[in-house]
Amino acid sequence: MTERSLQVTYRKGRTFAAYLHLSHPTGEKSARTVASPDGLLIVDYAASGRPFGVEITARAGGAGHSA
């Protein structure tokens, strides 16, 4: 069993994206990907239909940037 974890990616010292790995059986792969309408969240689903992980993308200008 793979446990929950959060991986944060930085580009030029600013938050670029984060990936929340959800608990799932070891070796289970993503079978389907669905993006939110605004594109800020991307959810990966296992073949069973269970959420596998969530990618959280930063807005232009980095996290906390107001447009």
C-alpha positions in Angstrom: 0.0 0.0 0.0 1.3 3.4 -1.0 0.5 6.1 1.6 -0.6 9.7 1.1 2.2 12.1 0.3 2.5 15.6 -1.2 5.2 16.5 -3.8 5.8 20.2 -4.5 7.6 21.3 -7.6 9.4 24.7 -7.8 10.5 26.6 -10.8 12.8 29.6 -10.5 12.2 29.6 -6.7 8.4 29.8 -7.0 5.8 27.1 -6.5 5.0 25.6 -9.9 2.7 22.7 -9.0 2.0 20.1 -6.3 0.8 16.5 -6.6 -1.1 14.9 -3.8 -0.6 11.1 -4.0 -3.6 9.4 -2.4 -3.3 6.0 -0.6 -3.5 3.2 -3.1 -2.3 -0.4 -3.7 1.4 -0.5 -4.6 1.7 -0.8 -8.4 -1.7 0.6 -9.2 -1.5 3.0 -12.2 -3.6 6.0 -13.3 -6.1 4.9 -15.9 -8.0 8.2 -16.5 -7.3 11.9 -16.0 -9.9 14.6 -15.5 -9.1 18.4 -15.4 -11.3 20.9 -13.6 -12.9 23.6 -15.8 -10.3 26.2 -14.7 -7.4 23.8 -15.2 -6.1 24.3 -11.7 -6.8 20.8 -10.5 -6.2 17.6 -12.4 -7.5 14.3 -10.9 -6.0 10.9 -11.8 -8.3 7.9 -11.4 -7.4 4.2 -11.1 -9.1 1.6 -13.4 -11.4 0.9 -10.4 -12.7 4.5 -10.6 -11.1 5.5 -7.3 -9.1 8.8 -7.2 -5.4 8.1 -7.4 -3.9 11.5 -7.1 -4.5 15.2 -7.6 -2.3 17.7 -9.3 -2.6 21.3 -8.2 -1.2 23.8 -10.6 -0.1 27.3 -9.7 -1.7 30.4 -11.2 0.4 32.5 -13.5 2.9 34.4 -11.4 3.1 31.6 -8.7 1.0 30.7 -5.7 -0.7 33.5 -3.9 -0.4 35.8 -6.9 -3.4 38.0 -7.4 -4.3 39.1 -10.9 
